Each structure stands twice: as C-alpha cells, then as structure tokens.
Amino acid sequence: MSKGKIKEYSSARGSGIIIDLETGQELIVYANYVDLKNGEKLTEGQEVEFQIENKRGDIWAIDVHIM
C-alpha cells in the first residue's frame, strides 16, 4: 500500500485529492473508495494508506484507509 496525505477533500462533493508521500503525485479520491469507520472523516493533512489505480485516464486512490 502507498502512503499519502489529504491535500483537500469535500464531503459535499464526495471527492478530493491525496498527495502520494513517495512520489509527490496528486491522486483523485472518491468517497466510495474510502473505508471510514465509527464516524471518521477525511480532513486536510490527514495521513492515509491507499492503492493506486488508473481509471478513465486519471490516477485514482482506491481502498483508502486512515492511518
């Protein structure tokens, strides 16, 4: 799994950006690919683990978990 930080995330839109800590690359993240437990929320600067997948010509973060 890769590690990164949340650059921005909008609960209203259900999407945001993760920065990969190893490569500095920005990845798209969508709410349906985030595993949140017990009322957790994604916030700016939060560290996460994720898988990387190419979808529709973009690089997405999937299987996202808060560290």
N, C-alpha and C positions, 0 to 999 in steps of 0.2 A: 504494500500500500504506500501511496505517496503521502507526504505531509504538506500542509499549507495553512494559510491564514485567510480569514474572510476579509476581503477588501471592502465589499459593500453587499448588503442584502436587504431586500424589501419584502416583508411578509405580505403586503398588499398585492404586489405583483407575483409573488411566489418564485422569485429568481434573484440571482446576484452573481458576484464574481469572487473566485478563490484565486489566490496567488500561490503557485507551487513554490515551496521554500527551496527546493533543489535547483530548479531551472529559472525561477522568476517569471515563468509563463502565467498568463491570465487565463483562467478556465471558467466557462459558464456553469452555473449550478442552478438546478430547478428543484423546487420543494419536493416533488415526488421522488427525487433521488437522495433525499436526506433522511437519515434514521434518527428521529428525535424521540426521546423518552421522558416521561414524567414532566411534561410542560416545558422542556428545554426549548430555547430559541437561538437562532443564529444571530450573532452580533459582530460588528466591525472589530477586527483584531483577534477574534477567537481562533484558536488552533484546531484544525480538523485533520482527519485522515480520509483518504478517498482513492478510488480507482479512476483511471483516465480512459476515456473512450472518444473516438472520432464519430461524430453524428452530423449529418447534413452539412458537411464541410467545415464544422466548428469543432473545437476541442471542449468536451464536457467533463465535469467532475461527477462521477456517479458513486453510489454506495458510500455516501458521506457520513462520517461519524465524528461527533465532538470528542476531542481528546481530554 
